[in-house]
Amino acid sequence: MLNPSALPTRWDGDAPEIRDARRQIAIQDFFYKSLPPFGLPSCLLDGEGSVLLADGQTGPLPERFDLSESDQEGFAFKEHAGRLVVLLAVRHYWPEAPEGADWLALEIDRPFFETNTPLHSAGLTASEYQLIAQLLGGYDLREAADRLGASYDTKRKQLQVVFQKFGVTTQAALTRAISSRLMSYFIATFSGGSNPAPERKLLARHFGGKVRVHSVALESGAELPIWEFGDRRGKPCLFFHGLISPTLFCKDKIEILRRNGLRWLVTPRFFTERLDPSDPVGFLENHTQAVAETVRHLVDEPVTCVAVNSGASWATHFAARHPDLVEKLVIAGAPFPPSSAAPASERSMQAALSSAIRQRPIVLGAIVKAYAALARSPALAARAYRHAYRDAPADLAAIDYAIEAGWALSWLRLIGERSTASVVADLAVNQRGWDSEIAELPMPVRLIQGSDDRMSPPAAIEALADTNPNASLEVIAGAGHHVAASCFEHLADTLAADELASERTTVAATMDGTVPSLTGAPVTR
């Protein structure tokens, strides 16, 4: 039984930084999951008018909007950089909105304005649109003229032309006509709901018809998505993904799976609705139970569990809880074991991070903010991703391929926008004693590690393999932490084998990422 004390205590406790991180997660989830797809540049503001979160489409925004009172419908106008901005009082329309998210600002350009307002004649000129933005934003005609660098007379005459185009005779009537039509548009958009399953759209864009998507109804009432690749009648392999993406990025993955007769099943835990990730222990337990139900329903035979990086903790827990459903466990690129200690001079990045989280759970708050910032900036994310693996050529090659193919950064952004709470849960779950669970597993366990893994050096994984007589270690010379992606052909060969080799071996990866067959004479360690 997993003891909650195995996780960092009070990681969501009273420290201001932690409370702020949790608040940011709630606001981000609301922004990307609850709000409908307006198709407009938008941002959330706090009660003082400061920008909390923007969607990335919006141009340079002021650090703070000068808020005025909204009308009884929770609706107000502002002008910014020559464009009209609509402000919606968040709780007027979304009572369940998180604390701190008070206003939604939507930036309306001229084409959108012309399409969704009651123009009676030809479209607006840029100058006419700017004048309307100033007037609706709260400036009188003389102030608007000054702000636009024109004379009062010029703008007074232009306003008469605007009145004619809208079929009104007063400024008050113009405001009512525009407000009424825009509100009709927004209310219709509210009724349309949020953007459904963007991860499925991204999955289809990357894999097309080569992936099958299932949704399994669980006893709890939740639904668990399952993504299926490879040979539908092949040997079932249940994949537990890492932190960066719910799928592996490697060339010819689908063809390799089919060639080896493998049915690759993915449970994307970052995109599972109605399994609450805010409690990491509860999320782990509920997800484990959901996966067990799914295996019984969809496969009805023991599976080979395959894990990379942080997926190791989830796969190990599943194998420990449901050994009857697991034929064998293969972990490629295991994270640094949380129970291990390394001298400061020999610590890898993952070892240092693991130690910091366990000693000071407040570190999770800083990680959440950094992750969200990287997710919103593809260029920054690419630089940071490559920098972390700068001393591992094999990892850099795998990363560059995933970035150039358009996979890695798209998934990173989607996870950062919609699944930040799940990312925090993943980091917390990875600190529990999953390495201690491995020692008790009754099924064969295969650990595959790259010799050049700078995140989790082979020596730490060798010590882990020594804890279980059913475990074996294979070190691939020249490979790094992303050994599953860079040597996927070899991983598939291992999964297809009826039995796992019991000896410790070291083999060398070839230039194309494949590994010679182990039927020859391996180097024994």
C-alpha positions as CSV (number, residue, x, y, z in Angstrom):
1,M,0.0,0.0,0.0
2,L,1.3,3.4,-0.9
3,N,1.8,5.5,2.1
4,P,1.1,9.2,1.5
5,S,4.2,10.0,3.6
6,A,6.3,8.6,0.7
7,L,5.5,11.8,-1.1
8,P,6.8,15.3,-0.2
9,T,4.7,16.4,2.8
10,R,2.6,19.5,2.5
11,W,3.7,20.2,-1.1
12,D,0.4,22.1,-1.4
13,G,0.6,23.6,2.1
14,D,0.7,27.1,3.6
15,A,3.8,28.5,2.0
16,P,2.9,31.5,-0.1
17,E,4.9,30.3,-3.1
18,I,3.0,27.0,-3.1
19,R,-0.4,28.7,-2.8
20,D,0.5,30.9,-5.7
21,A,1.6,28.0,-7.8
22,R,-1.7,26.2,-7.1
23,R,-3.6,29.3,-8.0
24,Q,-1.7,29.7,-11.2
25,I,-2.6,26.0,-12.1
26,A,-6.3,26.6,-11.4
27,I,-6.3,29.8,-13.5
28,Q,-4.5,28.1,-16.4
29,D,-6.8,25.1,-16.3
30,F,-9.8,27.5,-16.4
31,F,-8.4,29.6,-19.2
32,Y,-7.6,26.6,-21.5
33,K,-10.3,24.1,-20.5
34,S,-13.4,26.0,-19.4
35,L,-13.4,29.0,-21.7
36,P,-14.9,28.5,-25.2
37,P,-12.8,29.0,-28.3
38,F,-13.6,32.7,-29.1
39,G,-11.0,32.8,-31.9
40,L,-9.8,36.2,-30.6
41,P,-6.6,37.2,-28.8
42,S,-7.5,37.1,-25.1
43,C,-6.1,37.4,-21.6
44,L,-7.3,37.0,-18.0
45,L,-7.0,39.9,-15.6
46,D,-7.2,40.1,-11.8
47,G,-9.4,42.6,-10.0
48,E,-6.8,45.3,-10.3
49,G,-6.6,44.9,-14.1
50,S,-3.2,43.2,-14.1
51,V,-2.7,40.6,-16.8
52,L,-2.6,37.1,-15.3
53,L,-2.4,34.9,-18.4
54,A,-2.5,35.6,-22.1
55,D,-3.0,33.2,-25.0
56,G,0.1,34.1,-27.0
57,Q,-1.8,35.6,-29.9
58,T,-2.2,39.0,-28.2
59,G,0.3,41.7,-29.1
60,P,2.2,43.7,-26.5
61,L,-0.2,44.3,-23.6
62,P,-0.1,46.8,-20.9
63,E,1.0,45.4,-17.5
64,R,-2.3,46.6,-16.3
65,F,-5.7,47.8,-17.7
66,D,-7.3,50.8,-16.1
67,L,-10.6,49.2,-15.2
68,S,-13.9,51.0,-15.1
69,E,-17.3,49.8,-13.9
70,S,-19.0,47.3,-16.1
71,D,-22.7,47.5,-16.9
72,Q,-25.3,45.2,-15.3
73,E,-24.4,42.5,-17.8
74,G,-20.8,42.3,-16.7
75,F,-19.7,43.9,-20.0
76,A,-17.3,46.8,-20.7
77,F,-15.2,48.3,-23.4
78,K,-11.6,49.6,-23.4
79,E,-9.3,50.8,-26.1
80,H,-5.7,49.5,-26.5
81,A,-3.2,50.4,-29.2
82,G,-5.9,51.5,-31.5
83,R,-8.0,48.4,-31.1
84,L,-11.2,47.8,-29.3
85,V,-11.0,45.5,-26.2
86,V,-14.1,43.9,-24.7
87,L,-14.0,43.1,-20.9
88,L,-16.2,40.4,-19.5
89,A,-16.7,40.0,-15.7
90,V,-15.6,36.4,-15.3
91,R,-17.8,35.4,-12.5
92,H,-20.9,36.9,-14.1
93,Y,-20.6,34.3,-16.8
94,W,-18.6,31.5,-15.1
95,P,-19.4,31.4,-11.4
96,E,-17.0,28.4,-11.0
97,A,-14.0,30.5,-12.1
98,P,-11.0,30.2,-9.7
99,E,-10.2,32.9,-7.3
100,G,-8.2,35.8,-8.7
101,A,-9.5,35.5,-12.3
102,D,-11.8,38.5,-12.4
103,W,-11.9,39.8,-16.0
104,L,-11.6,38.3,-19.5
105,A,-10.2,40.7,-22.1
106,L,-10.9,40.0,-25.8
107,E,-9.1,42.1,-28.4
108,I,-11.4,42.8,-31.4
109,D,-9.8,43.8,-34.7
110,R,-11.6,45.6,-37.6
111,P,-12.6,42.5,-39.7
112,F,-14.2,40.8,-36.7
113,F,-15.9,44.0,-35.7
114,E,-17.4,44.5,-39.2
115,T,-18.6,40.9,-39.3
116,N,-20.3,40.9,-35.9
117,T,-21.8,44.4,-35.5
118,P,-25.0,45.9,-37.2
119,L,-23.4,47.8,-40.1
120,H,-26.1,49.0,-42.6
121,S,-23.7,49.8,-45.4
122,A,-20.1,49.5,-46.6
123,G,-17.4,48.5,-44.2
124,L,-15.4,50.7,-41.9
125,T,-12.2,52.5,-42.8
126,A,-9.2,52.0,-40.4
127,S,-9.7,55.6,-39.2
128,E,-13.5,55.1,-38.5
129,Y,-12.8,51.8,-36.6
130,Q,-10.2,53.6,-34.4
131,L,-12.6,56.4,-33.6
132,I,-15.3,53.9,-32.6
133,A,-12.7,52.2,-30.3
134,Q,-11.9,55.5,-28.6
135,L,-15.5,56.4,-28.1
136,L,-16.6,53.0,-26.8
137,G,-13.5,53.0,-24.6
138,G,-14.8,55.9,-22.6
139,Y,-13.3,59.0,-24.3
140,D,-15.5,61.9,-25.5
141,L,-15.2,63.1,-29.0
142,R,-12.8,65.9,-28.2
143,E,-10.5,63.5,-26.2
144,A,-10.7,60.9,-29.0
145,A,-9.7,63.5,-31.6
146,D,-6.7,64.6,-29.5
147,R,-5.6,60.9,-29.0
148,L,-5.9,60.2,-32.7
149,G,-4.0,63.4,-33.7
150,A,-6.9,65.0,-35.6
151,S,-9.0,68.1,-35.2
152,Y,-12.3,68.0,-33.4
153,D,-14.1,69.1,-36.6
154,T,-12.6,66.3,-38.6
155,K,-13.7,63.7,-36.1
156,R,-17.2,65.2,-35.7
157,K,-17.8,64.9,-39.4
158,Q,-16.4,61.4,-39.5
159,L,-18.7,60.4,-36.6
160,Q,-21.7,61.4,-38.7
161,V,-20.5,59.0,-41.4
162,V,-20.2,56.3,-38.8
163,F,-23.8,57.0,-37.6
164,Q,-25.1,56.6,-41.2
165,K,-23.3,53.3,-41.6
166,F,-24.9,51.9,-38.4
167,G,-28.3,53.5,-39.0
168,V,-28.3,55.6,-35.8
169,T,-28.3,59.3,-34.9
170,T,-26.7,59.5,-31.5
171,Q,-23.5,58.2,-29.8
172,A,-25.6,56.5,-27.1
173,A,-27.6,54.6,-29.8
174,L,-24.3,53.6,-31.5
175,T,-23.0,52.2,-28.2
176,R,-26.3,50.3,-27.6
177,A,-26.4,48.8,-31.1
178,I,-22.8,47.6,-31.0
179,S,-23.0,46.3,-27.4
180,S,-26.2,44.4,-28.1
181,R,-24.8,42.6,-31.2
182,L,-21.5,41.7,-29.6
183,M,-23.2,40.4,-26.5
184,S,-25.4,38.2,-28.8
185,Y,-22.2,36.8,-30.4
186,F,-20.5,36.1,-27.0
187,I,-23.6,34.5,-25.4
188,A,-23.9,32.2,-28.5
189,T,-20.2,31.3,-28.1
190,F,-20.6,30.6,-24.4
191,S,-23.4,28.2,-25.2
192,G,-21.1,26.4,-27.7
193,G,-18.9,25.0,-24.9
194,S,-15.1,24.6,-24.9
195,N,-12.8,23.2,-27.5
196,P,-13.3,19.4,-27.4
197,A,-10.2,17.1,-27.1
198,P,-7.5,19.2,-28.6
199,E,-5.1,16.3,-27.9
200,R,-7.0,14.1,-30.3
201,K,-6.6,16.8,-33.1
202,L,-2.9,16.9,-32.4
203,L,-2.7,13.1,-32.4
204,A,-4.5,12.9,-35.7
205,R,-2.2,15.6,-37.2
206,H,0.9,13.7,-36.3
207,F,-0.2,10.1,-36.9
208,G,-3.3,10.3,-39.1
209,G,-5.0,7.0,-39.7
210,K,-2.1,5.1,-38.0
211,V,-3.6,5.6,-34.5
212,R,-6.9,4.2,-33.2
213,V,-8.5,6.1,-30.3
214,H,-10.7,4.2,-27.7
215,S,-12.6,5.5,-24.7
216,V,-13.3,3.0,-22.0
217,A,-16.2,3.7,-19.5
218,L,-15.1,2.9,-16.0
219,E,-17.1,1.8,-13.0
220,S,-16.4,5.2,-11.4
221,G,-18.3,7.0,-14.2
222,A,-15.0,8.4,-15.7
223,E,-13.7,7.5,-19.1
224,L,-10.2,6.5,-19.8
225,P,-8.8,7.3,-23.3
226,I,-6.6,4.7,-25.0
227,W,-4.4,5.3,-28.0
228,E,-3.5,2.2,-30.0
229,F,-0.7,1.9,-32.5
230,G,0.9,-1.0,-34.4
231,D,-0.4,-4.5,-34.9
232,R,-4.0,-4.7,-33.7
233,R,-3.7,-8.5,-33.2
234,G,-0.1,-8.3,-31.9
235,K,1.4,-8.8,-28.5
236,P,-0.1,-6.2,-26.1
237,C,2.4,-3.6,-24.7
238,L,1.1,-1.0,-22.3
239,F,3.1,2.2,-22.5
240,F,3.6,4.5,-19.5
241,H,4.8,7.8,-20.9
242,G,7.2,10.4,-19.5
243,L,6.7,14.1,-18.5
244,I,7.3,15.8,-21.9
245,S,4.9,14.0,-24.1
246,P,2.3,11.1,-24.0
247,T,3.9,9.4,-27.0
248,L,7.4,8.5,-28.2
249,F,9.0,10.6,-30.9
250,C,11.0,8.4,-33.3
251,K,11.2,7.7,-37.0
252,D,9.2,4.8,-38.4
253,K,7.7,3.9,-35.0
254,I,4.5,2.5,-36.4
255,E,6.3,0.4,-39.0
256,I,8.7,-1.0,-36.4
257,L,5.7,-2.0,-34.1
258,R,4.0,-3.8,-37.0
259,R,7.1,-5.5,-38.1
260,N,7.6,-6.9,-34.6
261,G,4.0,-7.8,-34.1
262,L,3.4,-5.4,-31.2
263,R,0.1,-3.8,-30.1
264,W,1.2,-0.5,-28.5
265,L,-1.4,0.8,-26.0
266,V,-1.0,4.3,-24.4
267,T,-3.0,5.6,-21.5
268,P,-2.4,9.4,-21.7
269,R,-2.7,10.3,-18.0
270,F,-2.4,14.0,-18.7
271,F,-5.7,14.0,-20.7
272,T,-7.9,11.9,-18.5
273,E,-11.1,13.7,-17.5
274,R,-12.7,13.2,-14.1
275,L,-9.6,11.8,-12.5
276,D,-8.5,14.6,-10.2
277,P,-4.7,15.2,-10.3
278,S,-4.8,17.8,-7.5
279,D,-4.1,14.9,-5.0
280,P,-1.1,13.1,-6.4
281,V,-1.6,9.9,-4.2
282,G,-5.3,9.7,-5.1
283,F,-4.5,10.4,-8.8
284,L,-2.0,7.5,-8.8
285,E,-4.3,5.1,-7.2
286,N,-7.3,6.1,-9.3
287,H,-5.4,6.0,-12.5
288,T,-3.9,2.6,-11.6
289,Q,-7.3,1.1,-11.0
290,A,-8.6,2.7,-14.2
291,V,-5.8,1.1,-16.2
292,A,-6.5,-2.3,-14.6
293,E,-10.2,-2.1,-15.6
294,T,-9.1,-1.1,-19.1
295,V,-6.7,-4.0,-19.5
296,R,-9.3,-6.5,-18.4
297,H,-11.9,-5.0,-20.8
298,L,-9.7,-4.3,-23.9
299,V,-7.0,-7.0,-23.7
300,D,-8.1,-9.7,-21.3
301,E,-4.6,-11.1,-21.0
302,P,-1.4,-10.1,-19.2
303,V,0.5,-7.3,-20.9
304,T,4.1,-6.2,-21.2
305,C,4.4,-2.9,-19.3
306,V,6.8,-0.4,-21.0
307,A,7.9,2.8,-19.3
308,V,10.2,5.7,-20.0
309,N,11.4,8.3,-17.5
310,S,8.7,9.4,-15.0
311,G,6.4,6.7,-16.4
312,A,8.5,4.2,-14.4
313,S,6.8,5.2,-11.2
314,W,3.4,4.7,-12.6
315,A,4.3,1.4,-14.4
316,T,6.0,0.0,-11.3
317,H,3.0,0.8,-9.1
318,F,0.6,-0.8,-11.6
319,A,2.8,-4.0,-11.7
320,A,2.9,-4.1,-7.9
321,R,-0.9,-3.7,-7.5
322,H,-1.9,-5.9,-10.4
323,P,0.8,-8.6,-10.9
324,D,-1.8,-10.9,-12.5
325,L,-2.1,-8.4,-15.4
326,V,1.6,-8.0,-16.1
327,E,3.7,-10.5,-18.0
328,K,6.9,-8.4,-17.7
329,L,8.1,-4.9,-17.1
330,V,10.6,-3.0,-19.3
331,I,11.9,0.4,-18.3
332,A,14.0,2.3,-20.9
333,G,15.7,5.4,-19.6
334,A,14.7,5.1,-15.9
335,P,14.7,8.3,-13.8
336,F,17.1,8.6,-10.9
337,P,15.9,6.3,-8.1
338,P,14.5,8.6,-5.4
339,S,15.8,6.4,-2.6
340,S,19.3,6.6,-3.8
341,A,21.9,9.0,-2.6
342,A,24.8,10.3,-4.7
343,P,27.8,12.5,-3.7
344,A,27.2,16.1,-4.7
345,S,30.1,15.9,-7.1
346,E,28.5,13.0,-8.9
347,R,24.9,14.2,-8.9
348,S,23.0,14.3,-12.2
349,M,20.4,16.9,-12.9
350,Q,17.6,14.5,-12.0
351,A,19.3,13.5,-8.8
352,A,19.7,17.1,-7.7
353,L,16.1,17.9,-8.6
354,S,14.8,14.8,-6.8
355,S,16.8,15.8,-3.7
356,A,15.6,19.4,-3.8
357,I,11.9,18.4,-4.2
358,R,12.0,15.9,-1.3
359,Q,13.8,18.4,1.0
360,R,11.9,21.5,0.0
361,P,8.5,20.7,-1.6
362,I,8.2,24.4,-2.3
363,V,10.5,23.8,-5.3
364,L,7.5,22.3,-7.1
365,G,6.0,25.8,-7.3
366,A,9.0,27.1,-9.1
367,I,9.0,24.2,-11.5
368,V,5.4,24.7,-12.4
369,K,6.0,28.4,-13.3
370,A,9.1,27.5,-15.3
371,Y,7.2,24.7,-17.2
372,A,4.3,27.0,-18.0
373,A,6.7,29.7,-19.3
374,L,8.5,27.3,-21.5
375,A,5.3,25.8,-22.8
376,R,4.1,29.2,-24.0
377,S,7.4,30.0,-25.9
378,P,8.4,27.3,-28.5
379,A,11.7,29.0,-29.2
380,L,12.6,29.2,-25.5
381,A,11.4,25.6,-24.9
382,A,13.6,24.3,-27.7
383,R,16.7,26.1,-26.4
384,A,16.0,24.9,-22.8
385,Y,15.3,21.3,-23.9
386,R,18.6,21.1,-26.0
387,H,20.6,22.8,-23.2
388,A,19.5,20.2,-20.7
389,Y,21.0,17.5,-22.9
390,R,23.9,19.5,-24.4
391,D,26.5,16.8,-23.3
392,A,24.6,13.9,-24.7
393,P,24.9,13.7,-28.6
394,A,22.4,10.8,-28.9
395,D,19.8,12.7,-26.9
396,L,20.4,15.9,-28.9
397,A,19.8,13.9,-32.1
398,A,16.6,12.5,-30.8
399,I,15.4,15.9,-29.5
400,D,16.3,17.7,-32.8
401,Y,14.3,15.1,-34.8
402,A,11.3,15.5,-32.6
403,I,11.5,19.3,-32.8
404,E,12.0,19.4,-36.6
405,A,9.2,16.9,-37.1
406,G,6.9,19.3,-35.3
407,W,6.0,16.9,-32.5
408,A,7.9,17.8,-29.3
409,L,7.0,21.4,-28.9
410,S,3.3,21.0,-29.9
411,W,2.8,18.4,-27.1
412,L,4.8,20.4,-24.6
413,R,2.6,23.5,-25.2
414,L,-0.6,21.5,-25.0
415,I,0.4,19.8,-21.8
416,G,1.5,23.1,-20.3
417,E,-1.7,24.8,-21.3
418,R,-4.2,22.1,-20.3
419,S,-2.5,19.7,-17.9
420,T,-0.3,21.6,-15.5
421,A,-1.9,20.0,-12.4
422,S,-1.1,16.6,-13.9
423,V,2.5,17.7,-14.4
424,V,2.8,18.6,-10.7
425,A,1.3,15.2,-9.8
426,D,3.8,13.5,-12.0
427,L,6.7,15.3,-10.3
428,A,5.3,14.4,-6.9
429,V,4.6,10.7,-7.7
430,N,8.1,10.3,-9.1
431,Q,9.5,11.0,-5.6
432,R,7.6,8.2,-4.0
433,G,9.5,4.9,-3.3
434,W,8.9,3.3,-6.7
435,D,12.5,1.9,-6.7
436,S,11.7,0.0,-3.5
437,E,8.6,-1.5,-5.2
438,I,10.8,-2.9,-7.9
439,A,12.6,-5.0,-5.4
440,E,9.4,-6.9,-4.6
441,L,8.1,-7.4,-8.2
442,P,7.5,-11.1,-9.0
443,M,7.7,-10.8,-12.8
444,P,10.8,-10.3,-15.0
445,V,12.1,-6.8,-15.1
446,R,14.3,-5.4,-17.8
447,L,16.1,-2.1,-17.3
448,I,17.6,-0.5,-20.4
449,Q,19.9,2.5,-19.9
450,G,22.2,4.5,-22.1
451,S,25.9,4.6,-21.2
452,D,25.9,8.4,-21.8
453,D,22.7,9.1,-19.7
454,R,23.5,12.3,-17.9
455,M,20.2,12.5,-16.1
456,S,20.2,9.0,-14.5
457,P,23.7,7.4,-14.8
458,P,23.8,3.6,-15.3
459,A,25.6,3.0,-12.0
460,A,22.4,4.1,-10.1
461,I,20.3,1.8,-12.2
462,E,22.7,-1.1,-11.8
463,A,22.3,-0.7,-8.1
464,L,18.5,-0.8,-8.6
465,A,18.7,-4.0,-10.7
466,D,20.7,-5.6,-7.9
467,T,17.7,-5.4,-5.5
468,N,15.6,-8.0,-7.4
469,P,16.8,-11.4,-8.7
470,N,14.2,-11.1,-11.5
471,A,15.7,-7.9,-12.8
472,S,18.4,-7.5,-15.5
473,L,20.2,-4.5,-16.8
474,E,21.2,-3.7,-20.3
475,V,23.5,-0.7,-21.0
476,I,23.6,0.6,-24.6
477,A,26.9,2.2,-25.4
478,G,26.6,5.6,-27.0
479,A,22.9,6.1,-26.0
480,G,21.6,8.7,-23.6
481,H,18.5,9.3,-21.5
482,H,16.2,9.1,-24.5
483,V,17.3,5.6,-25.2
484,A,13.8,4.4,-26.0
485,A,13.5,7.0,-28.9
486,S,17.0,6.7,-30.2
487,C,17.0,2.9,-30.1
488,F,13.4,2.1,-30.6
489,E,14.1,-0.8,-33.0
490,H,16.0,-2.6,-30.3
491,L,13.4,-1.8,-27.7
492,A,10.8,-3.4,-30.0
493,D,13.0,-6.5,-30.4
494,T,13.2,-6.8,-26.6
495,L,9.5,-6.5,-26.2
496,A,8.8,-9.1,-28.9
497,A,11.1,-11.6,-27.3
498,D,9.3,-14.4,-25.4
499,E,11.8,-14.2,-22.5
500,L,14.0,-11.4,-21.2
501,A,17.7,-12.1,-21.0
502,S,18.9,-12.5,-17.4
503,E,22.5,-11.4,-17.8
504,R,23.9,-7.9,-17.5
505,T,24.9,-6.7,-20.9
506,T,26.5,-3.8,-22.7
507,V,25.8,-3.3,-26.4
508,A,26.7,-0.5,-28.8
509,A,24.2,1.5,-30.7
510,T,24.8,1.9,-34.5
511,M,24.7,5.3,-36.2
512,D,21.0,4.8,-37.2
513,G,20.0,4.1,-33.6
514,T,19.6,0.3,-34.0
515,V,21.4,-2.1,-31.8
516,P,23.0,-5.4,-32.8
517,S,21.1,-8.6,-31.8
518,L,21.9,-10.0,-28.4
519,T,22.0,-13.5,-29.8
520,G,25.8,-13.0,-30.4
521,A,28.3,-12.6,-27.7
522,P,27.4,-9.6,-25.5
523,V,29.7,-7.9,-23.2
524,T,28.8,-9.1,-19.7
525,R,29.0,-6.7,-16.8
